[in-house]
């Protein structure tokens, strides 16, 4: 027979030890659970704060930049000489550019619960009676940098700074950054916005950087009309235009020279090449990326690293400003029909049939030649004027960040 198991009998002291061990195990498990919960809560709060500081506040600051540019574009007097958003609720209709006209452009909006966002774009006000506020203003105020940046007319280039805040809104009756309200995070974004300009070296159908290497061959036509036919540096020789009776080049006058000829990006557009790229509608770095047709009234910069060729499969069409960084060719039978400004920073060859109405600027050698049909450049001041009006809207460039200063 299988012997019956013996009952285990615990003595009084052993029963107490088991109870102590059970309590210790319960305390350890509870401590681990509480520690894990607190660590997780701290981690969540840390991530929320980091997100607010690095993402939310920055996006709020960028919203301020966008509205500042929009405000400048809306002004009836152009260019904008003074950045001064207004607040007048009693006007008809009310003027609600901002929440605080003393600061400049100010907006606030709710994110969730008691968490709110605010951005400030400070105007210049040298007579601000608040000394502390004036010191802060002078660090972050909008500035007209037209003269220092490019030597152009006032109001052409503005440096805009925007401060974005994420804050807890507990009491509406006190400022956002005073207790019991508290700022969670803040960021500063800065940008330049520009009114692009078009200043042709000369009012001419063709502006070419080398007169001696400008060739208007058989069935090539340059029609200047009320403007000059070809404008070029006085010391660079004379363009090849054939016998005058062939009327390859006409205009008032047909040929014009300048001692101080200047077709640089800064002279023509009021900005450097990189700055021009930053406000372009399209920047094409491959042949496949070149639009067809060009965006109406747009600015297209092409830098493919090789000669840009427009042909029958992809002619030069549309109404725009096209800047080619390098050589450019309108191939035979391209049937290009373009209205606007073509700026070629290199050599330009134009074959028939093709028509450019507006103006061409070529910094290198230029050849225009037809065959049974014509290759024609016709000066049209109204086309250039229309493009200038469209391009004169303020356009922002890329947004850098600035270091945050304590307030």
Secondary structure by P-SEA (a helix, b strand, c coil): ccccbbbbbbcaaaaaaaaaaaaaaaaaaaaaaaaaaaaaaaaaaaaaaaaaaccaaaaaaaaaaaaaaaaaaaccccccccbbbbbbccccccccccccccccbbbbbbccccbbbbbbbcccccccccaaaaaaaaacccccccccccccccccccbbbbbbbbbbbcccccccccccccccbbbbbbbbbbbbbbbccccccbbbcccccccccccbbbbbcccccbbbbcccccccccccccccccccccbbbbccccccccccccccaaaaaaaccccccccccccccccccbbbbbbcccbbbbcccccccccbbbbbccbbbbcccccbbbccbbbbccbbbbccccccccbbbbccbbbbbbccccbbbbbbaaaaaaaaaaaccccccbbbbcccccc
